[in-house]
Amino acid sequence: MTTLIVVVGLAVYVLLYLTYGKKLEKNVVKATDDETPSQRMYDGVDYVPAKAPVLFGHHFASIAGAAPIVGPVLAMAWGWVPGLLWVWFGNIFIGAVHDYLALMASVRYDGRSVQFVASDVIAKRTGKTFYWLVFFLLILVIGAFGAVLGNMFIANGQVPSAYILKLVAALILGVLLYRVKMNFTAATVIGIIMLILAIIGGHQFPINASRDVWMLVMFFYIIIASAVPVNILLQPRDYLNSWLLYIGLAIGGIAAIFSFTGFTAPAFTSFSPIVSGGQPSPFWPVIPLIIACGSLSGFHALVGSGTTSKQIEKERHGLPIGYGAMLTEGFLSTIVIISVSGFGLSIIQGAGQDLTVANWGSAYAGAMNASFGAATTFTNSYAAMVDSTFLTILPTEIVKVIAGMWVASFAMTTLDTTNRLGRYTLTEILMPMKAKNEGMFNFLTNRWIASTIPAIIGIYLAWSGSFTVLWPSFGSANQLIASIALLTGAAWVVKRQKAKNANIVLIPAYLLWITVTAAIIWFSVVVLPGTIENDPVTGIVVLIIEIVMLIMNFVFIIDFLKNKNKPLASEA
């Protein structure tokens, strides 16, 4: 079964890229060889051209985070078939199209955000509403991913040690690439060697610390990493992340093909197993809140239109980076589902949890969280899958560190990229203040101050440890942004690109908007009241964010429906 699923999944993604993706590039986006914003508006901090492989690494690491791993692991409560189908169909019909359009629309708007695009192609009020929705999402991303990392760092001290060593390697690689101007291939070889040494060093010298310590470390790290120029840390680190991705996918793909293992997890449990906040969670509309980035993600639009569009060197790099990275992420989620389906039951039972196929729907979420948590359940299942093949020559503990680094690297990258996006978003939200009080505007939008504000709120939420509440709350904001970004992309395609067949974007966007709106209402009514009883501060903060998002969500859809057929102001 593992062999069949991985081969079919890989074939589907390659075929779609070469057919549907190429048609989008030619007929909808109409990519050109014109100068890009990174060249026209170079500033040495945010607008910096990057080679395609380097930028792919940054983009993928930023959009992936822990979500394509954690989400599918959590979704196993429904069984492996529902989660896999959502990953594949979400990638095909929504995720990859959404990501590519958001990136390329931003490139055409001088690297401005997808919120700015919405202000132009829909209405100014829409853009303002969108900015606040985005800011709330960014805070929830920091909270959810910070909680994931805190749990992982406590569970395995080798992972944070390896990650810290990799940061040192990234700083050295940045010097070689941008200061010394070393040959790109030679610098890459040195970077890969340093990455391998970081993994080995992390295994040999683990760092064990409390949750409080790791929360403080993450707080200061994301402020610094989101404020320094992108070519000092962000670009070289994420280029190393891309090699970590290639190594991890190659090992996992080969292991899945040659393990020849059947699935011990059930194909389907029930429509409403226990998933979120200890409550029965219906597959519809909850599934997009749980799987999140593994299938589709509004956060990708923020990365594409926030950092990636400011670094892209050529428009034709947009397809492999924007469209291709989403398909790669879907393949990663496929590997996750395969590994946990084949080996997760024995891993969780080995940790002393009473989990069987018969009680899977009611007991899986609790047993998985009580034993390792979602991220470590994957790393252990992945290592077991590798160990079942001829790849057993790789030491199991090293494979666990590689898998753990996979999760940690992408999650940490998402954290600091999110904080950088929070800085951009806060600056744009406060822009009206500039004319009234320029001194206060300059203070609040200073890159260090503006990086600190979202970090404080987000890490506070992560510190609470309410993961089963933070994850779906992040998912609700994330998928809400996805539907809004996709509607914005459709408006851009029609009004700016004058392209036909906008329904291929509009129909999925409408269906997603309905699904996510229903899911947010369910989450607010069913899950959050119990959270408020157990953790009043976190529960109330999340509830306020959810209610405000719902109100703004309806404002957006009203504006969209009123203006989707109106000409642009410049053409009226």
N, C-alpha and C positions, 0 to 999 in steps of 0.2 A: 504493500500500500504506500509506504514512504516513497518508493521509487516512482510509482505511477504519478503521484501528486506533484512531485518536484519536476518531473519531465513535462507534464502537461502545463503546469504553471509557467515554466520558463519559455515554452513554445508560444503560449498565449501572449506573453509580454513582448517577446521579440517580434512576433507577427504584427502586433498592434503598433509598435513603434515605427516599423518600416512601412506601414500602410496608412493607418488613420493619422498618426503623428505627422508624417510627411505631407499629407493633404492639408492638415491644419496650418502647417508652416507656409505652404504655397498659396492656398486659396483664402484663408481667413486672416492670418497674421501678415502675410505678404512680406516676409523678412527680406531685408536689403543689406547692402554692404556700406550703408551710411555710417558716419562717425557716431559713436555711442556717448551717453552722458559721462562715462568714466574718463573719456578722452577730452570732451568739450569742457567739462567742469571740474577737471582734476584739482584737488585741494590737499592731497597728501594725508588726509585723515579718513574721510568716508568715500570720496570719489577717487578710487585708485584702480586702474586696469589690472586684471588678473588673468593669467593663462587659464585656458578652459579646464585642464585637469585640476588646477588649484581651486578654481571657483566651484567646480563640481563638488570637490571635497567639502568646501565651506557650506555650500547650499545644502548638500545632502545631510551633513552632520547637524546643521541647524534645524532642518525640517523634521528630521527623524526623531531626535531626542530619545527618550525611552518609550514613546508612545507606540510605535509599530511592534514593540516587544511586549510591553506591559498590557496594552489593550487586548491583543489576541489571547494572551494567557488568561486574563480575567473572563473573556468571552467564552472560554472553554466550558463555563458553567452551563451553557446552552447545548454543548456538544460540539464536535469539530466541524460538522457540515455547515451549520448556520454561519459560524464565524468565517470559514473559508469562502463561502459564497459571497458574503458581504465584502470581504477584502477584494475578491476578484472583480465583482461587478461594480463596486464603488470606485476602484482604480480605473476601470475601463470607461465608464460613462460619466464620472464626475471628477475624481481626483486629479488625473493627469491633465485634463482639459482646463480645469480650474487653475492649476498651478502655472501652466504655460501662458494662459491669457493674462493672469495677474502680472507675471514677470514682464511680458512684452508690452502690455498697456503702460506699465510704469516706465519702461525704456523710452517709449514715445512721449512720455510726459516728463522728460529730463530726470528720471529716477525718483519722481515723487511717489507718494504712497497711493495704494488703491483707494484710500479714503478721498484723496484729492481728485482722483479720476471720477469717483462717484459724485463729487461736488460739480464737476463739469458736465457729465453725461446724464445726470438725473436731476439734482437740485442742490443748491447750497445748503439748505437745511439738512438734506440727506447726508452730506459730507460731515457736518457738525455732529449729527447723531452717530454716524459711523465712527468718528474719532473716539467718542466716549465708549462705545461698545468695544473697540479695539483695546483701549486702555484697561478696561475691566478684564478682558481676556488675558492680556499680558501679565496682570497681577496674579490671576488664577494659574497661569502656566508656571510662573515662578513657584507658587505654593505647591502645586501638584508634583512638579519635577524635583523640587527641593526635598519633598517628602520621600520620593523614590530613592534619591541619592543618599539621604540620611539612613534609610533602612539598609541599603546595599553596603555602604561604608562600614556600618556597624557589623553586618553579617560576615564580611570578608575584608580584613585589613590589608590584604594584598592588592585589592583593587585601587583604593585611594593612593597607595604608595606608588603603584605603576603609573597612575594618572599624573601625579606630581612630577615624576621623572619624565613623563612624556611632554609636560609643559616646558621643562628645561630643554628637551630636545627641540621643541618647536621654536623656542627663542633663538637657539643656535642656528636652526635651519633658516629662520627669518633673516639673520645676519648674513648667512651665506648667499641667500637669494637676492636680497635687496641692498646690502651694503658692500659685500665683497664682489657681487655680480658673478658668482661662480656659474659655470655651465649647468644648465637646468638638470640634465641627466645625472651628472656627477653629484649635485646637491641632493637629488632624489635618492640615489644609492646610499649616501651618508645618512639621510633622514630615515630610511628604512632600517638601516643597521642600528641607529639610535633607538628606533621604536622597538625593535627586538630586544635590545639591552634593557629598555624601560620595563618591558613585560617580565624579563628574567629578574631584574632588580626588584620589582614589586613582589615577585614570588619569594625572593630571598629575604627581603626586609619589609615585612608588613607593618602598617601603622594602625594601632588600635586606639580609638578614642571614643568618647561619649557622644551622644546625639547633640548635646549642647555645643560641644567643641566644633563638630562638623557644620552645624548651622551658622556659627560665627565665621568659620573659614569661608563658607559659601557666600555669606553676606558681603564680606570684604572683597572676595575674589571677583564676584560678578560686577561690582562697582568699578574696580580697576580695569577688568578686561573689557567692559563696555565703553570705557572712556578713552582708552589709548588708541592710537592710529591702527587701522585694520591690518596693515602689513607688518606690524611688530609681533602680534600674537595670533590674531584671528585667521589670517590667510595661511601661514605656515602650519599652525596647529591643525586646521581642518584639512589641509592637504595630507598630513600624516593620518588624520582620521579616515580619509578616503582609502588609504592603504590598509588600515585596520579593517575597513568594510570589505575590501576585496579579499583579504586573507580569511576573514570570518565567513563570508558568503561562499568562498571556494571550499573551505573545509566543511562547512555545513551542507552545501549542495552535494559534494562528493559523498559525505557520510549518509545523507538521505537516500541517494541513489543506490549505494552499495550495502546499506544496512539490511535491506530486504525484510523489514520488520512490519508486522501488522500493527494496527492501532489498538491499544488497550483502553483508550477513552471511548465513551459512547458516541455514536454519530449524532444522536439527538437525545436530549433529556426531557425537557418540557418547555412550554411556551413561556412560563414564568418561574424560572429557578431563582434561588437566592443569589443576587449579584451585588446590588448597590445598597449600602447602608444597612445590611442585614434584612432587606425587604424583598419579597417576591417581585421580580423585575421582568415585565413583559418584553419579549424580543422586539416587537414594535410597540412604542417608538424608541425604546431605550438603546438599541444596538449602536447607533452612531455615537452616543455619549460614551460608550465603553471602548469600542475599538479605536475610535478617533483617527489618528494620523495613519494607521496602517491601511486605511481605505481612502480617506479623504480628510482634508484639514484646512480650516480657514487660516490657521497660523502660517501655513505655507504661502498664502497670498501676502502676508505681512513680511515674511522673509524675502520673497521674490521681489516685492515692490519696496522693501526697506533697505536691505543691504546688498542683495545680489544684483539688482538693476544698476546700482552705483559702481559695480566692479566689472560688469560684463564687457568684454573687449570687442566682440562682434555680435551682431544680431543673430547670425546663424548658429552661434553657440547656445542660443535660447532653447532650441529643441532638445538637445541632449541634457542640458542642465535643468530646465524647467519641467519638460515632459518626461524625459528619461529618468530623472531622479525619483519622481513619484512612482514610476513603474518598478524601479529598483527597490523602493521602500515596500511596495506590495510583495515583491519576491522575498524580501527579508521577513515580512509577516507570515508568508507561506512557510518558510523554514521554521519559524517559531511554532506555528500550529502543528507541523509535522513532528517536531522534536517532543513537544509536550504530549501530543496524542499518542506517540509511541512509547514514551519513557516517563511521563509525568506521574502516572499512577504509582509505579514502583518507587519513584523518588519521594513522593509525599508519604506513602506508607512506610518507607524506610525511616522517615523522621518521626514515626510513632503515631501518625494520624489515622483515624478510623475512616478511611475513604474506600469505597467500593464502587463498581459500576452501578449497582442497584441504588445506592444513596447519593450518587454523584450530583444531581440537580440541587439537593438541599444541603449537602455537606462540602462540596468542592471549594467554594469561596472561603469558608471558614477554615478548612483544613490547609488550604494553600497559604493563606495569610498567617496561620498559626505556626506553620512549619518554617517557611523561608520568605514569604512574600512573593509577589509576581515576578520581579526581576531575577531573583536568585533561583526560583523554580525553573525559569528558562535556562539559566546558565548551567544548572546541574543536569537538566534534561538534555541540553545540547552536548555537554561533556559525555553523558552516557551514550548518546547516539553515536558520537565520534568513536567512543571506546568499543562499540559493537562491530566495527569494521577493521580493515587492515590499517586504518589510521590510528589504531591503538598504540602504534610506535610513539605517538605524541603523548607525553606524560599527562595524565588526567588533570592534575592540579594546574598545569600550564594552560590547558584548554579552558579550564574554569576561569583563569585570569584573563585569557583572551576574550571569552564571552562576557565576563564582567566589565572589562575595559570597553568592549563594544557598547554596552548599555551606558556605562558611566561617561564615556567620552561624548557620546551623542547627547546625553541628558545635560551634562555640564555645558556643552556648546549651546544647547537650546537655552539654558539659563542666562548665559551672558549675552547671547544674541537677542533674547527677549528683553533684557534690561537695556540694551542699546536701542532697540525698537521703542521701548518705553520712553527713552530720552527723546527720540525723534517725535513720537506722538505727543508728548507733553509740550514740546516746543511749538508744534503746530496748533494744539488746543489753545495755548496761551498767546498766540499771535495777535489777537485783538487788543491785548494789554499793552502792546508795544507803543501804540500811539498815545495811550493815556498815562502810562507810567513806565517809561523805558528802563529806568534804573531797576525796578522790581522785576521787569521782564528779563533783563540781562542776568540778574541774580538767579532767578528760578530756572532759566534755561541754560545756565552754565553747565558744561557737560558733566562736571563732577556732582553738582547739586541735582541736576535732572536725572542722573543715574542712581542717586541715592534714594529718591522718593519711591519709585516702584519696588526697589530692593527691600526697603523697610517693611512695606505692607506684605509683599509676597513671601519673604522669609519668615515673617511672623506667622502667617498661615501654615507654612511648612512645619514650623516649630511645634504646632499643635499636634501633629501626628495623625490627624483625622483623615487618613488616606482614602478610605472608602467613600468619604464625602467630597474631598478635594478632587478626586479623579473625575467623577461624573460632572461636577460643577465646572471643571476645566473643559470637559467634553461638550457640555451644553453651550458654553460660550464659543468654543472652537468651531463646532459645526454650525452654529448660528452665523458666525462670521463667514464660513464657507458658502452658505446659501446666499448671503448678501454679496459676497465678492463675486460669486458666479453670476448673479443678476447684474452686477456692475459690469462684468466682462461681456455679458450679452448686450448690454446697452452700448458699450464701446464698440463691439463688433458691428452693430447695426448703424450707429450714428457716425462713428469716426472711420471705420474700415469699409463701410458700405457693403459688407459681405452678406450673402444670402444664407439661408438655412440656420438662422439664429435659434430655431426651435431645438436644435440639438444641445443647446446650452440652456435655453429657457425652461424646457420641460423638466429636466433633472433638478434645476434650481428651485422650481415651484414645489416639486415633490419633497425635496430636502427641507425647504422652509417649513412646510406643513409638519413633517416628521419631527424636526428639531423643536418647533414651537410646542407641539404636543408633549415632547419629552421634557422640556423645561417645566411645563405646568405640572406634569406627573412628579418630577423630582422635587419641586417646591412644596407640593401638597402631601406627598407620601413619605419622602425620605427626610427632608429638613426638619420637620417638627420633632422627630426623635433625636436628631442631632442637637437641637437647641436645648433639649432636656439634659443631655449628657455633657455638652460643651457649649454653653450659651454664647460665648464671645464669637467663636468660629462659626457656629450655626447662624447667628444673627447677621454677621458680616456677609456670609455667603448668601443668605436669604435676601438681604438688601440688594446685593449685586444682581441676583437672579431677577428680582422684581423690576429693577431699573432696566435691565436688559430686555425684559419682555415688553415694557412700555416703548422703549426705543425701537424695538423690533417691529412693532405695529406702525410706528411713525414711518419707518423706512419703507415698509411694504405699501403703505398708502401713497407715499411720495413716488415710489417706483411705478405703481399702476397708473397714477395720474400723468406721469411724464414720459413713459417709455416710448410713446409714439410721437411726442412733440419734437420738433427740430431743435438743434443746438441754438443757444442765444446768438452765437456768431453767424448763424445761417438764417435766423428768423427775419 
